[in-house]
Amino acid sequence: MNITNVYAYEIFDSRGLPTIECCIYLANGKKVTASAPSGASVGKQEALELRDNDITRFAGKGVLQAVAIINDTIAPKFIGQPINALAMDSILMDLDTHPQKITIGANTTIAVSMALFKAQAAAENIELFELIQRVSGTNQAHLPTPMFNMINGGAHANNNLAIQEFMIVPTSKNYTQALHDGVTFYQHLKKSIDTQGLSTSVGDEGGFAPNLSQDTAALELLMSSIKELGLQNYAIALDVAASQFYDEATKTYHLQQEKNLSSLDLITLYESLCKQYPIMSIEDGLDENDTLGWQKLTLALGEQIKLVGDDIFVTSPMKIRKGVLQKIANAVLIKPNQIGTVSQTLAAIDVCKNKNLTIVISHRSGETNDTFIADLAVGVAADFIKAGAPCRGERLSKYNRLLEIDRMINAE
């Protein structure tokens, strides 16, 4: 099946900032689109976005240069050619061989790459997750367990919480029940926060963003709802995003009330929290360059909970392998736009599988209604997915797509 047209244009993400949407037409008349997300707290080593830096237009955040690269440079290479997502991904990678995509930008490549995989699935008349399952060599498609963002802090909210995400993880019997449980919890939490006279406004990822006396107060809010609902099948997950409150000069961490914490101090705090609360996962518990601290954290808690690496790995197969050798973390966050192509994302996931690391597929704080990561999570049989709160259209689009896939799989 030949590609008849490829073109890109600006759209706007969930923060009201410009991003890229890529559209591909096939000879059978089918059309697919894919759009690039954008992060707020980003790893220092992740692939870079190409922005226009024209301060007279969207404060320099425009993406017309990236759009032009797709329309003028990339499109001519693919128009008239048979769709082959893997081969065409290789062409994209050859256009910018720098690991951080400093020439054409990861937002450019990921929008095209995701569209290519969608186009191949459309050409073969199969579901996207089925294509991903095949090319990734996954034996059986699997619905991931959702990590629902309930309270936002850090770079994702204009409040006084240092920890970025407080999440609830329903250990339900299936995905459909987990989504039901997550929505029920979210609505109850909203009432609970409102009853206490706190703000129920939401952060970038749909979680509530109240000002609280300390970060543990957010955990207490979650625990109150767990107890009031009489729930037994819930765990808590945290995205600490510790790099956001790390002082490189003094090598110390600064939480809301606890200041000048060493790595060991912070690890001790995590150990205490894990004893007080049903925490099953901590993401980015230490700074991405605090390797010794990560090793100590993994020794301290690696047998008890998931220690998820995001900024330390940035979806890089090489960095994940290095992390295994360094004995840091036991789980990896996977964000396709951190590496720039679907093929490289699948390579990172393959390393995780070979090294028995837990796989968490993730959205970004600046999202669109694109549902690619939902199919990705199912196709590679990921353990978990983070797509934000069960609130806001750009978050629910992923959860609703998983609901659709769940019905497909269970109907077979």
Secondary structure as UniProt FT lines:
FT   STRAND          2..12
FT   TURN            14..15
FT   STRAND          18..26
FT   TURN            27..28
FT   STRAND          31..35
FT   TURN            44..45
FT   TURN            55..56
FT   HELIX           58..60
FT   HELIX           64..69
FT   HELIX           70..74
FT   HELIX           75..78
FT   TURN            79..80
FT   HELIX           85..95
FT   TURN            99..100
FT   TURN            102..104
FT   HELIX           106..124
FT   HELIX           128..135
FT   TURN            136..137
FT   STRAND          145..152
FT   HELIX           154..156
FT   STRAND          165..170
FT   HELIX           175..195
FT   TURN            196..197
FT   TURN            204..205
FT   HELIX           215..228
FT   TURN            229..230
FT   STRAND          234..239
FT   HELIX           242..245
FT   STRAND          246..247
FT   TURN            248..251
FT   STRAND          252..253
FT   HELIX           263..276
FT   STRAND          279..283
FT   TURN            288..289
FT   HELIX           291..301
FT   TURN            302..304
FT   STRAND          306..309
FT   TURN            311..315
FT   HELIX           317..326
FT   STRAND          331..334
FT   HELIX           336..339
FT   HELIX           342..354
FT   TURN            355..356
FT   STRAND          358..362
FT   HELIX           372..379
FT   TURN            380..381
FT   STRAND          384..386
FT   HELIX           393..411
//
